[in-house]
Amino acid sequence: MALAFRNVTSAPLENFDAVAADGTAVGIIGENGGGKSLLLRLAAGLEIPQSGSIQASGDVKLLGPDDALNLAPAPVLLIDRTFGRQDMLVRERAAVALDRIRRAGVTTLVVSHEEDLIRRVSDEVWWIHQGKLAGRGDPEEVLGAYRKHVAGKLRAWGETVTPPLAPTVRRGDGRAE
């Protein structure tokens, strides 16, 4: 056990229970406001849960969205959307470095909205939905379930949108505006 969340409650997280084993890279996905970043802040000790416990084996290092991708190893490395602001060269180097430190036994949690990144760097994926673990396991399976969830929500939203009125009279071929 490198990082364990035991019945952690801290809004929006509710009775969150999961363990990331030594040397595992966990991708964390979900909609904004679901508790992904809070989970990392709790693991880093920057916030204290209302109830439950978090145990980490060794030092924990947190990289936030505005931090450099400094992947100097620590027993537990938490990456919260840090790849998003980096150029392609930095991102590629960091992905290679993540693989190297994972093989050295570093446990990594990566929060990102980038499906390709999560697929590339993760051994398993945790899908957090409304503060609960909605899915956990193989990256392809969990990402597929999440994609299906997002498509359903988008479809439901689309049904509420009123289509624009079509003009009754039209002249020309539509090139001029």
C-alpha positions as CSV (number, residue, x, y, z in Angstrom):
1,M,0.0,0.0,0.0
2,A,1.6,3.2,-1.1
3,L,-1.5,5.4,-0.8
4,A,-4.8,4.4,0.8
5,F,-8.0,6.4,1.2
6,R,-10.2,4.9,3.8
7,N,-13.8,6.1,3.9
8,V,-12.7,9.7,3.2
9,T,-15.4,12.3,3.3
10,S,-14.7,15.9,2.4
11,A,-17.3,17.5,0.2
12,P,-17.8,16.6,-2.5
13,L,-16.1,13.3,-1.7
14,E,-18.3,10.8,0.2
15,N,-16.9,7.7,1.9
16,F,-14.2,7.5,-0.8
17,D,-12.3,4.2,-0.4
18,A,-9.5,3.2,-2.7
19,V,-5.9,2.0,-2.6
20,A,-3.0,2.7,-5.0
21,A,-0.4,0.0,-4.7
22,D,3.4,0.6,-4.7
23,G,4.7,1.5,-8.2
24,T,1.2,1.9,-9.7
25,A,0.3,4.8,-12.0
26,V,-3.4,5.7,-11.5
27,G,-5.2,8.0,-13.9
28,I,-8.0,9.9,-12.4
29,I,-10.9,11.2,-14.6
30,G,-14.3,12.8,-14.1
31,E,-16.3,15.9,-14.5
32,N,-15.2,19.2,-13.0
33,G,-16.4,19.6,-9.4
34,G,-16.4,15.8,-8.7
35,G,-13.5,15.8,-6.3
36,K,-10.4,14.9,-8.3
37,S,-8.2,17.7,-7.3
38,L,-9.5,17.6,-3.7
39,L,-8.5,14.0,-3.6
40,L,-4.9,14.9,-4.4
41,R,-4.8,17.8,-2.0
42,L,-6.0,15.5,0.7
43,A,-3.3,13.0,-0.2
44,A,-0.7,15.7,0.0
45,G,-1.9,16.8,3.4
46,L,-2.9,20.3,2.2
47,E,-6.5,19.6,3.3
48,I,-7.9,17.5,6.2
49,P,-10.9,15.3,5.5
50,Q,-14.1,15.7,7.6
51,S,-13.9,12.0,8.3
52,G,-11.9,8.9,7.2
53,S,-8.2,8.6,6.9
54,I,-5.4,8.8,4.3
55,Q,-2.2,6.8,4.6
56,A,0.8,7.2,2.4
57,S,4.0,5.2,2.5
58,G,6.7,8.0,2.5
59,D,6.8,11.5,1.3
60,V,4.1,12.8,-1.0
61,K,4.8,15.4,-3.8
62,L,2.0,17.4,-5.4
63,L,2.4,19.1,-8.8
64,G,-0.5,21.5,-9.7
65,P,-1.7,23.0,-13.0
66,D,0.8,25.9,-12.9
67,D,3.8,23.9,-11.7
68,A,6.7,22.7,-13.9
69,L,6.7,19.0,-14.7
70,N,9.5,18.3,-12.2
71,L,9.3,14.6,-11.8
72,A,12.0,14.1,-9.2
73,P,11.0,10.9,-7.6
74,A,9.2,10.8,-4.3
75,P,7.5,7.7,-2.9
76,V,4.1,9.1,-4.0
77,L,3.8,11.6,-6.8
78,L,0.5,13.5,-7.4
79,I,0.0,15.3,-10.7
80,D,-3.0,17.5,-11.0
81,R,-3.5,18.6,-14.6
82,T,0.2,19.6,-14.9
83,F,0.6,18.3,-18.4
84,G,-2.0,20.6,-19.8
85,R,0.2,23.8,-20.0
86,Q,3.3,22.1,-21.3
87,D,4.6,22.0,-24.8
88,M,4.9,18.7,-26.7
89,L,8.6,18.2,-26.0
90,V,8.1,18.6,-22.3
91,R,5.1,16.4,-22.3
92,E,6.9,13.6,-24.1
93,R,9.9,13.8,-21.9
94,A,7.6,13.7,-18.8
95,A,5.7,10.7,-20.1
96,V,9.0,8.8,-20.5
97,A,10.2,9.9,-17.1
98,L,6.9,8.7,-15.6
99,D,7.4,5.3,-17.0
100,R,10.9,5.2,-15.6
101,I,9.9,6.3,-12.1
102,R,7.0,3.9,-12.0
103,R,9.4,1.0,-12.7
104,A,11.5,2.3,-9.8
105,G,8.5,1.9,-7.5
106,V,7.0,5.4,-7.3
107,T,3.2,5.5,-7.0
108,T,1.7,8.1,-9.2
109,L,-1.8,9.6,-9.4
110,V,-2.5,11.7,-12.5
111,V,-5.6,13.9,-12.8
112,S,-6.3,14.9,-16.4
113,H,-9.1,15.5,-18.9
114,E,-6.8,14.2,-21.7
115,E,-7.9,10.7,-22.5
116,D,-4.8,9.9,-24.6
117,L,-2.5,10.9,-21.7
118,I,-4.5,8.8,-19.2
119,R,-4.4,5.8,-21.5
120,R,-0.6,6.2,-22.0
121,V,0.6,6.6,-18.5
122,S,-1.9,4.7,-16.4
123,D,-1.9,1.1,-15.1
124,E,-5.5,1.6,-13.8
125,V,-8.1,4.4,-14.0
126,W,-10.3,5.8,-11.2
127,W,-13.4,7.5,-12.4
128,I,-14.8,9.9,-9.8
129,H,-18.4,11.0,-10.3
130,Q,-20.1,13.3,-7.8
131,G,-17.6,12.4,-5.1
132,K,-17.8,8.7,-5.4
133,L,-15.8,6.1,-7.2
134,A,-18.0,5.4,-10.2
135,G,-15.5,3.1,-12.0
136,R,-12.1,1.6,-11.4
137,G,-9.8,-0.7,-13.3
138,D,-8.5,-1.3,-16.8
139,P,-7.9,2.1,-18.6
140,E,-9.7,1.1,-21.8
141,E,-12.8,-0.2,-19.9
142,V,-13.1,2.7,-17.5
143,L,-12.4,5.3,-20.2
144,G,-15.0,3.7,-22.4
145,A,-17.6,3.8,-19.6
146,Y,-16.8,7.4,-18.9
147,R,-17.1,8.3,-22.6
148,K,-20.5,6.6,-22.7
149,H,-21.6,8.6,-19.6
150,V,-20.4,11.9,-21.2
151,A,-22.2,11.0,-24.5
152,G,-25.5,10.4,-22.6
153,K,-25.2,13.7,-20.7
154,L,-24.5,15.5,-23.9
155,R,-27.4,13.9,-25.6
156,A,-29.7,14.8,-22.7
157,W,-28.5,18.4,-22.8
158,G,-29.0,18.5,-26.6
159,E,-32.6,17.5,-26.2
160,T,-33.2,20.7,-24.1
161,V,-31.7,23.1,-26.6
162,T,-34.2,24.8,-28.9
163,P,-33.1,24.6,-32.5
164,P,-32.6,27.9,-34.3
165,L,-35.5,29.2,-36.4
166,A,-35.1,28.5,-40.1
167,P,-35.7,31.5,-42.3
168,T,-38.8,31.2,-44.5
169,V,-37.5,33.3,-47.3
170,R,-34.0,32.8,-48.7
171,R,-32.3,34.5,-51.6
172,G,-29.0,33.6,-53.2
173,D,-26.8,30.7,-52.6
174,G,-25.8,31.5,-49.0
175,R,-22.3,32.7,-49.6
176,A,-22.9,36.3,-48.6
177,E,-23.5,37.2,-45.0
